[in-house]
Amino acid sequence: MAAKDHYREGLKLISSGSLEGALEKFQKALEEDPDFYMGHLGLAQVLDRQGKVDDAIRHAREAIRIAPDEPLAHTSLSRLYQQKGLIDEAEAEMELSRQLQT
C-alpha cells in the first residue's frame, strides 16, 4: 500500500475517533516514504490530540524541513506553538504561511 493510501486511512480513523489506529497508519505511511510530509502532519495531529504537543511539534517541524513551501505545515506548527504559549514563534509561522499562499 502506498504512503498516500495509509495517510487517507489515517484521516478516516481520526474522524471515527480511533487515534491509535490513525497513529499506526501515519507511521506506516512514513515507513513507505520517510519524506511524505503529510504523514508527519498526520502524526502531529494525532499526537496533539493525545496531549503530546512536544512530539507533535517535532513532526510539524519535520514536515517543514521536507516541504518548506507548504503553507499547511507552517499553519500546523503555528497552532502547536500557540498551545505551548510560544506566541512570537506562532505568529512568525503564521506569517510564513500567509506569504506562501500569495
GIFENTA-V796536 format. One record per residue. N is the residue number from 1. OMEGA is omega as a letter, one per 30 degrees, with the letter a starting at -180 (none if undefined). Layout:
((N & OMEGA) (N & OMEGA))
//
This chain:
((1 & a) (2 & l) (3 & a) (4 & l) (5 & l) (6 & l) (7 & l) (8 & l) (9 & l) (10 & l) (11 & l) (12 & a) (13 & l) (14 & a) (15 & a) (16 & l) (17 & a) (18 & a) (19 & a) (20 & l) (21 & l) (22 & l) (23 & a) (24 & a) (25 & l) (26 & l) (27 & l) (28 & l) (29 & a) (30 & l) (31 & l) (32 & a) (33 & a) (34 & l) (35 & l) (36 & a) (37 & l) (38 & l) (39 & l) (40 & l) (41 & l) (42 & l) (43 & l) (44 & a) (45 & l) (46 & a) (47 & l) (48 & a) (49 & l) (50 & l) (51 & a) (52 & a) (53 & l) (54 & l) (55 & l) (56 & l) (57 & l) (58 & a) (59 & l) (60 & l) (61 & l) (62 & l) (63 & l) (64 & l) (65 & a) (66 & a) (67 & a) (68 & a) (69 & a) (70 & a) (71 & a) (72 & l) (73 & l) (74 & l) (75 & l) (76 & l) (77 & l) (78 & a) (79 & l) (80 & l) (81 & l) (82 & l) (83 & a) (84 & a) (85 & l) (86 & a) (87 & l) (88 & l) (89 & l) (90 & l) (91 & l) (92 & l) (93 & l) (94 & l) (95 & l) (96 & l) (97 & l) (98 & a) (99 & a) (100 & a) (101 & a) (102 & none))
//
